[in-house]
Amino acid sequence: MATIQAKSVRRREDLRLLTGQGNYAADAAPAGMAVAIFLRSPHAHARIERIDTAAARDVPGVIAVYTDADLTDVAPIAGGIGFPRPDGGPAPKTDRLLLARDRVRFVGEPVALVVACSRAAGLEAAEAILVEYAGLAVATEPMAAMQRDAPAVWDDVPDNIGFLWKRGDADGTDAALAAAAHVTTLRFAVSRVTANSLEPRGAWACVAADGRIEVHASHQSPFALRNGMASGNFQLAPTDIRVVAGDVGGSFGMKSGVHQESVLVAWAARRLNRPVRWIADRTEGFLTDEQAREMRISASLGLDADGRFTALKLRWDVNLGAYVSGRSGWGVGNIGGIAGVYLIPLIAAEVCGVLTHTVPTAAYRGAGRPEATYAIERLIDVAASELKISPYELRRRNLIPPSAMPYKTALTFTYDCGEFEANMAEAAGLSDLASFEQRRTEAAARGKLRGIGLCNCIEVAGGPFLRPAKDLATLRLAADGSLVLRSGSMSVGQGLETTMTQLVADRFGVAPEQVRWEGGDTDLLPSGKGNGGSGALCIGGSAVALAVDKVIDKARRIAAELLEAAVVDVELTAGRFTIAGTDRSVALADVAAAAHGPAHISPGEEAGLVESGEFTPTAVTFPNGTHVCEVEIDRETGVTEIVRYSAVEELGRVLNPMVVAGQIHGGVVQGVGQALGEVILHDPDSGQMLTASFMDYQMPRASEYPDFRLATREVPTAVNPLGAKGVGEAGTVGALGAAMNAINDALAPLGIRHFDMPATPARVWAAMQGATGKG
């Protein structure tokens, strides 16, 4: 197995995507394509008394109008999750109907489906549907939803608690906190955000010539979508459905799972025997895309007289939205990250999932990792302030040393390797930490409050943690010498078409253009991991590398026969097999052509050079790093500006540094964007979303960010053959904590102990006006 050759290669897919040659869900135009329009609830909680579709059916251009009563041959999306409730009983099985029947539970829940010849006709028909609602009281905030008199989202869950997950040594942690020389306690919040991917959600479906349902979707895991729809909705064999995901303009976890709209366009296409497409507009995206992050945190950190951590106690109250499903576990699966990179002997943690009258929440870039890192890193900064120890020193004093590896934390994770102090040291130099106070003084002279925030981050990648996913790849050496790679890992904008083909090209010693990438189609492979969990290279790349080795081994045997040499004497160099120490060689194309001849096929072997690689890691990986953020806050307006950002990421082996930098850039902006302004807000009385457009939801802009100072370190993992740990979520995991610590550091001289995200100008200005120490 060859090691990774680090080389910055420009993304090959960008030329196609930037010149309008992409193939997105909205691009195809098969004959007879109909348009799907959903009528959605304007109420966060209401009984449906009556639905009258007669007028809608008479609108010119309308093909059909459907309600739940029509969906007799398709099942809802199954609810429930394998976590207990407080009484030990199972989580409620809140099946999600494809179209609401008797009750709606959040603004935007679909009530009826119109299929029309045009979007205009569909919208007119949707407006003509008469729905009589009886409004009901709402609960949109998790702490309020758990109060005794709160309205129940589901009648059989009167306390609105979907589940209560507990881990760790609760008694031991309580005893250690009681005996600690100092305890820092903090209650704080993580705001709700939405993904706002560049390409909205969308799908179209048809009945293929072979009678199968064919779904083309903007989705990150085609096999998961196919299998979920087949077994969960249509009761079909997976092979009776084909899912194709062409180019996908961002996913971030939001485009995983089975969505109502994808199922319904497939159902309608089958019923009408014509193609049907739905593409979300931005308002639909805000109202119906699964959202993320929202939680209330209660945490206590114990320290001894020397500033060593003794115990950590933490509870997350997580807003699940209106449904509990397998996608509701994002607050649990990655909570192990609250241990951080620190020696903490005792940890006790609880996650309480709370039902509310809001859009369901699910995985979003990091899926609990940024929240876990933010929890421990914010707590450390407050403790450092209370103990009058520098935040850098308090962290350094409590780091897990490399000599302790592998290290089992007091909560779920076992780190296989890591050099955390080296990360911190490099980040301190990269950020010029030593001279920060001079920059703070200079900023004060300009009327600015300057702050700096450190964040040591660690995340689990290549999961799920207890059952790491496998991936599959095939590689074919065609008769002309070209290489055709099919990967089960799905590219949704990260540049996998470049990096995976680069992996193959480097190993064969050929130009990347000689390798063709194929993916995103469930007909190409028996299975595939898709995208998620930062596993593309460490799992998907490992599967590709195994396929490469098998093709090379088979090709070497054929080359040896062509060269009349021993196999051990034949080596592959620059796209040719050569007898070592001689100038006798044969080209890949000649070997490929020979592979189809009977003289070179061993008994039991297939003709040609096609091999597969399947890889399941023995364990997950743990990318880690140190982020340092500097901000300036204008004292007159409350405007917060990111003036410096530095990050050191330890990702194991790195294949393409340019692509890695791009991933970190995007991740950092998503994390900092949430700290500065991104937030979904609801009116507490009506449940209406108050930030359902780009006029109200503050998206980050490139002009608001400085050049990032980035560095990577390599501490290879042994859990996969490439030594790679993953990068997809790394930037986001560190950015949220670094930015919020910087903002709080800037506000600390005013006597503000803690300020919750988001740091919008109005909220920061109000906090400064209410500060006890305004000097």
N, C-alpha and C positions, 0 to 999 in steps of 0.2 A: 504493500500500500504506500503510495507516494504521499508525501506531506504537501500541504497547501503552499503554493507559490504566490506570495503576496504581490499583486500588481494592479495598479489603477488602470482600468479599462473603461472607456466611455460607454454609457448605456446604449446598446444597439437598438433597443426598441423606441428610443426617443425620437428618432427621425420619422418613424412611421406615425407615432402618436402626435407629434407636434405639427405634422403636415396634413392632419385631417384624414389619415388613412387607418385610423383605429376601427375596431369592430366592437362597439358597445351595444348594450341591450336595446338602445333606441335607434340603432343604425339600420338593421335589416328591414327589408320591405317586401316580404313575400306577397304574392297575389292574394287578395281577399282579406288582408289584415284588418281586424276589427279593433276598436279601442275600448278598454275597460275603464270605467269611472266609478269610484266608490262614493256613496252617500255616507257621511260620517256624523257621528253624534255631536251636537253642539253643547251637550250637557256632560258634566263630569260624573253625575250619578242620577239616574232616572229610570222609572219603569216605562217600558214601551207598551202603551195601551192599544195602539192600532197602527198598521202600516197600509196605506192605500197607494198602489202603483198604477192604477188604471190610466190616469192622465199621462204618466211618464211613458207608458207603452204606446200611446198615440202620437208621440213626438216624431216628426219625420226623421228618418235616418236611424231610429232605434231598432236594434235587432232583438234584444231581450232585456228583461228586468228581472232580477232574482232577489229573493229574500231567504232567510233561514229555512222557511217551509219548503223550498225547492231542493235543499241540500240533503236529500234522503240517501244518496249513494256515496257520500264522502264524509269522513269522520273529522271531528275537531282536532285541534292540536292538544295533545295530552298535557295535563298539568301535574303538579306534585314534584317533590324532590326527596331524596333519601336522607333528610335530616329530621330530627324529632322536634315536636313542640315542647313547651315548658313542662307539660304533664307527662312527657315521655311518649305520647302518641304520635302517629305519623303526621307529616305536613299535610295540609289540606290539598285535595286533588282538584285544583281549579282549572278544569279543562277550558281551553280558549276556543269558543265557537268561531267559525269562519265568518259568520255574520251574526250579530247580536240577535237574541231571540226575545227575551222578556225584560231584559235589563241592560243598561249600559253603565260602564264603570270608569270611563275616562273620556275626556274630550278627544274626539278623533276616532273612537272605536267604530269600525265599519258596521253599517246597518243594512245596506242594500248595495247590489252590484248592477250597474247598467252596462250593457254591451251595445255599442253603436258603430255606425260607419265612419264617424268623425268625432273628434274630441268636442267640438262645439255642440253637436247633437247630444252627446253623452252628458255634457254639463247641463244643457237645458233640461234633459229628462230627469237628471238627479234633482234639480231644483223643483221639478213638478211632483216629486214623490211626497206624499203627505204622511208625516209621522206624528202621532199624538204621544207626547211624553208627559209623565207626572214626575216633576222634579223632586229629588230627595237630598237630604243633607250630605255634605261632603267632608272628607278628611284628606288633606294633601300633605301634611307634614308628619313625619314618623312619630315624634314624641307626642304630638297631640292625638294621633290616631290610636295610641295605646291608653289614652285616658278612659276612665270608666264610662263616661257619657258620650264617647265618640261614636259616630255612625259606623256601622259595620260594612265593610266592603263586600263580605260574603256572610250570609245569615248564619252559617254554621261555624263561623270564626268570629265570635262577638268581641274578642280582645284584639283582633286584627294582627295577631302574631302568627306569621307564617311558619317560622321555625326558630329554635334557640339551640345553637351549636356551642359546645364548651370543650375546651382542651386545656391541659396543663395541670399543675399541682396547685389547686386553689388554696388549700389549707396551709401548705408550706409557704406559698407566696404571701398570704395574709400575715403569717407569723414573721416572715423576713421583713415585711414593710413595717410591722409594729416595732421591730427591734432596730430598724435602720437609724443611722445618725441623722439622716435628712431624707425627707420624702417630697418629691415634686409632684403635684397633682394638677391636672389641666383638663378642662372640658372645652372641646372645640369642634369644628364642623368642617366637612368637605362638601363643597357645593355640587349641585347637579349640573351636568353638561350633556351636550349631544354631539354626535360625530361630525355632521355636516360634511360628508365626503364630497369630493369634487363632482363625482357622478352620483346622482341620487339613486335610491333603490329602484329597481325595475325588473320586469321579466316579460317574456312572451312565450307562448306555447302553441303547439300544433299537434295534429296526429300525423305521424310519419307514414311513409308509404308502406312500411312493414306493420303498421297498426299500433306501434308503440306511442306513448306520450313522449313528446320531445319538448323540453323546457330550456329556453335560453335565458339565463339570469345573470344579473349583476350580483355575484355571490362569491364568497371566498373559499367555500368547501363544496365542490360539486358532488362528490360522493356522499357526503353527509346529507346534502339536500335531497339527492335521489333516494337514498336509503330511508330517510325520515318520511318522505312523501309516500314511498311505496308501502312501507309497513304501517305507518301511522295514519295515513289519510285515505289511501286508495285500496289497501289490502291486496297489493300486487307483488309479484316477484320484483326485486330490484332491477333485473334485466329488462323488465317491461317498461321502464322509464329511462330515458336518456337525458342527462343534464349537460348543457354546454355553457361554460362561462368563458367568453372571449376575452376582450380587454375589459378590465374592471378598474374603474377610477376611484380607488380607495375603498377600504372596508373597515379597518380598525376594530374588528370584532362584531360590529353592528350588523354586518352582512353575513353572519353565520346563522346556523339554526334554520328552522322551517318557518316561513312567514305566511300569514294568511293570504296575502295577495298572490304569491307564487302558486299556492295550491289552487286558488280560485281561477286564475287565468288558465291553468292546466285543466281544471274541471270544465270550465266554459268552452275551451277549445275542443275538448272531447265531446261535449254535449252538442255543440253547434257544428262540429266537423269543419272548423275553419280556424285560422290563426287568430289569436287574441293577445293584445299587448296592454300592459299597464306600466306607466312611467310616473313616478312621484314628482309632483312639483314641490317647491321649497316649503310651502306651507304644510303640505302633507308630511314632508320630512320632519319638520319640527314637531308636528302633532302625533306622529305614529312611529318614527324610528325609535327603537329601544334606546333609552337613555342610560346614564351611568353615574357612578361615583358617590351619589348623595348618601351621607351618613353623619351621625353625631357620635363623637368619640369622647369617652371618659377614660383617663389613663393616670396611673400613678407609678413613679419610678423611685425606687429606694437606692440610697447610696450610703456607703460607710464613711468613716471620718477621713479617709484618704481619697474620697471621690470615686471609689470603685462601685460599680453597679452591683446591687444585691438582689433585686427583684423587680419585676414589671407586671403590673396588672392592667388589663385593658378590656374595654367593652365597645363594640361597634353596634349602633342601632342603625340598620341599613334600610333605606326606602326601596322596597321591592317593586312598587307600583301596584297595579290592580291584580296581578296574577303571580302565582308561585309555579315555577317550572324548573326543568333541569338547567335553564339558563340563568336562574336566580342565584346560583352558587358562587358567583364571582367574589362575594365578600368573604367566602370561606376558603376557597381553593388556594389562595395566595397569601393568607394572613400570616403564614410563617415568617414572612419578611419583617414582621415587627421585631424580631430578634436582631435585625440589622447585622452588622459585622462585629458585634460586641460579645464579650464574655458576660452573660447574664445568667446566673445560676438557676433562677426560678422565674417561670412565666406562667401566668394564668390568663386565658383569653376567652371571651364570649362574643358571638355574633348573633344578634337578634334581627331576623328578617321581618319587616313590618309591611303589611298591606296598606295601600293608600289609593285614593281615586286619582291616579296619575298613570302616565304611560309606563309600562313595565320597564325595569332596568335590566341590563345584561352586561356582558363583557364589552369593554372598551379599552383601547390600547393600554395594556398593563394589567387591567382586570383585577384590581385589588393590590397590585404591587406598588403603584405610586402612593396609594392611601396608607399602606403598611409602612413604607419608608418615611412618609411625611409624619406619621404618628410618632415613631421613635425619634426621628431627627428634630422635630419641633420640641418634644419633651426634653431632649438633651440640651437644646439651646436655653430653655427656661431654667433648667437645673443649673447650667453654667452661670447664668445671670444671678441666680439666688445664692450660689456658692462663691461668686466672684472669681471664677476660674475661666480662662479663655475657652470659648467653644472648641477651638482646635485642640487644646491640651486635654480637655475632658474627654473628647473622642479618642485621642491617641492613647490615653491612659487605659482605656477599656477595650482596645482592639483585640480580636482573636489573632494570635501570632501564627505564622506559617507552620511552625513546629507542632501546632495543635491539630493540624489537618490529618485525616478527615475529622471534622468537628460536628458533633450532634448538638444542635441547639436544644434549649429547653422546650421548644414548641415545633414539632413536626419535621423540620428540615435537617439534613446532614450535608454540610458543605464538603465537597471533595478536595478543593484546593482554593488558594487565594493568598494574595500578598497585600493586605489592606493598608498597612502603614506606608508601603511604597507608593500606593495610589495617592494617599494624602500628601506625601512629601512632594511628589511630582506636581500635584494640583496646586500646592502652596507656591511653588516656583512659577508655574504657568500663570497664576493669577496675581503674582507679585503681592502676596498676602502680607509680607513684612512691612510694606510701605502704605498699607491701607489707611492708617490713621492720618497720614499726611493728606491723602485724598479726601478724607472726611473733613478735615479742617479747611481745606481749600474750597470744598463745596459749601460749607457753612458760610464762608465769606460771600458766596453768591446767593445766599438765601435758600439753600437747598439742604435737606436732610439726607445724608448719604448712609447707606447701610450695606452690610455684607452678610451673605448667608452661605454656610457650608452644608453639604449634605453628602453623607456616605450612603451609597445605594447598593442594594443587592437584590437580585430577582431570581426566581426559578424559571427556567426556560426548557423547552423541549419536553413539556409535560403531556398530560396531567401528571402531577407529582407521584401519585401512587401507581399509576399505570401509564408509563410513557408510551406515546403513540408510535406506531410503525409507519414507514413510508415505503413506496415501491417506485422503481424506475426501470425503464428498458432502454437499451442502446443498440442501434443497428448500424453496422458498417456496410453501407450500400456498395453496389458493384462499381460505382464510379469513384469510390474512395471518400465520399462524403459520410458524415456521421449524423444520425437522426436520434435525438434524445427525447424521450417521453418521461416526464416527471410527475409523480403524484402530488408534489408540492405546487401550490397555486400561486401565481404571481398576481398581486393586486396593486402594483405600483412600485414595489421595492426594487425592481431590477433583476428579478430571477432569470429572465431570459438572457441577460448578460452574464450573471455570475455562474449559473449552472453550465452554460455553454463554455465559459471560460475554464471551468474545472475540467471539462472534457478535453478542450483544445490544449490546455497546458500538459495534460497527461500524454496526449498523442503527439505533441510537438507540432501541431498544425495551427493555421490561422483560425480565429474564432468564426470567421465567415464560412468555414468548412463544416461547421456544426449547425444543424437545424433543430430548433426547439419546438416541441409540440406539447400542449397541455390544456387543462381546463375542460376536458371532454371525457365523460365516464365511459365512452366506447373505446378509449385508447388503452386503458389499463384495467385490470380486475379491481383495483382499489387505489386509494390515494389519500394522503393526509390533508390535502388542501393547504390552507394558510391559517396560522395562529400560534401563539405561544412562543414566538421567536425560534421556531424549530426548523426553518427552511434549510439552513446550511448544516446544522448539527445532526439533523435526522434525514431530511431530503437529500442534502449533499452527500451524506454518507451512503445512502442508497445508490446515488449516481456513481460514487467512487467504486462501490462494489461491482456495479454493472460494467464500469470501465475496465476494471481489473480482469473480469471474466472474458470480455471481448479481446483484450490484449493477449491474455493467455492462450485463447483459442487461435487467434491470428498468428501468434508467435509459432505455434506448432505447424501451421500451414506454411508460414514463411520458411521455417526450417526445412520442410520438405522441398519447397521450391528452390532453396539455396543449397540443398543437399548437405546440410550441416546439422550438428547436434542442437537441440532446443536451447540448452544452457549457454551456447555460444552466440545466440541471436539476441540482439538488443534493439529496442525501438528508440530512434533518434530522429527528431525533426521530420516526422511523418514517414519514415522509411525504416524497414527492418534490415539490419546490417549484421554481418558476421563480425564479431568483435576483432579488432586489429587488422581488418581488411577493408578494401573498398567495394566489396561485393555486397549488394543490397537489392531490395525489392520494394516497390511502392505499395502503399496501402490499397490503392485501387487494384493492383495485380493480385494481392492477397484476397481482397474481397471477391474478385471474379473467380479465383480458384476455389473459394469456399463453396461455390455452387456446383462444383464438379464432383462426381462420385468418387474420384480418386483421392480426394482430400477430406472425405467425410467418414469419421469413425463409426463403427456399429452403434446404433442407438441415437446418433446425433442428427439434428435437423440440418438441412442445407442452409447455407448463408451464415452470416455472423450477427446473430441477434441474441442478446443475453439480458437477463433481468437481475436487478439487485434489490434485495429487501432488507431493511434495517430497522431493528427495534433496539433502542438504547437500553443498557442495563440500569441506567439511572438518569435523572434529570441533570441539567447543568445550572451553574450559578454565575451568570455575568455580574460584574460589580464595578464600582468606580467611585469617584469623588467629583462632585460638582460645586462650583463656587460662583455665586451670582452677586453682582453689585447693582444697587439701584440708587436713584436720586429722586426725592419727593419734593415737589414745589410747595413751600409753606403757604403760599397765597391761594393756590388752586386745588391742591391735593393730587395733582397729576404725578403719576409714578413712571419713571423712565428706567429701562434696563440700560445701564451704561457699560457694563462689562459682563462677559459670561465665559467661564473656563470650565472645561470638563476633561477628566481623565477616565477613560473606560477600559476595563480589563475584560476582554471578550474572548480569551483563548486565541487560537489561530485566526488570522484575518486573511480573507481571500482577496477582496477588492477594497483597498482603503478609501477610494473615492465614493463608492457606493455606501460604505460604512459611515463616512462623514455625512452623506446626504440623509441617511437614516437618523443619525444623531441630531442633525439640524432640525428635521421635522419633529422628532420626539421632544426636543427641548422646547420648541415653539408651542406644541400642544400642552405641555405641562405649564409653561410660563403663561400661556394664553388663559388657562383656567385661573391661575393665581391673580392675573391682572383684571380679568373682566368677564370671561365666559361664565354664564350662569343661566339656568332655566328657573324661572320663578312662576309661581301660581298665585292667583287670588285665593286667599284662604276661605272665603265665603262661597264663591261660585265654582272654584276649581278651574277657572279659565287660565290658560297659559298666557303670561304677561310678556314673554320674550319669544314670540313665535315668528319672528322675522329678523332679517339682518339689520333692520332699523333699530331693533331693541336688543338683539343678541350680539355682543361685542366680539367679533372674530379678530384674531391677531393678524397684523399686516407686516410684511417684510420690512417696511420702512421704520418700524418701531424697534428694530433689534440691531444691536451692534454686530460686528464680525465676531464669530465665536472662536475662542482659542481651544482647540481640541487636540488631544493626544490619546493614543491607545497603547496599552501594555499587553503583553502576551504571557499568560500563565496557562499553558495548554491543559485541557481536561483529558482524562483517560477513558471517559465513558463513551466516546465515539472515535472512530479511526482518524478523523480529521483534526481532532483536538480543538474544535470550535465550540463556543459557548452560546452564540446567538447575539443579535443586536437589535432586532425589530422594535423592542419596547424600551431599550436601555435609556434613551434620552429622556423619555417621559417620566420614568421611575425616579430619576434624580432631580428633575427640573422643578417639580411641584414643591418639594421640601426646600430646595435651595432658594427659590424665589420668595417663598413665604417667610423663610428665616431672614432673608435680606430686608424685606419690607418691615418685619417686626424689629429688626435691629435698627433700622432708620427711625422708627417711631419710639424706640425705647427711651431716648433722652427726654421725651415728653411725659414719661411716667406711664406709658402704655405697656402693660405686661404681655398682652396677647391681642392680636388683631386677626379676625377671621377673613378668609377669602370671600369674595373677590375684592381686590384693591382698586375699585373704580374711583375716579376722582371724587365723586360725591360722598362715598363711604369713608374714604381716607380723610377728606376735609372735615366731615362730621366728627370723626374720631379725634382729630387734632383739636377741634373746638371744645370737645368734652374732656380733653386730657387734664389731669391734675397738675402736671408740671409742664407748663407751656414755655418754659424758658429756653 
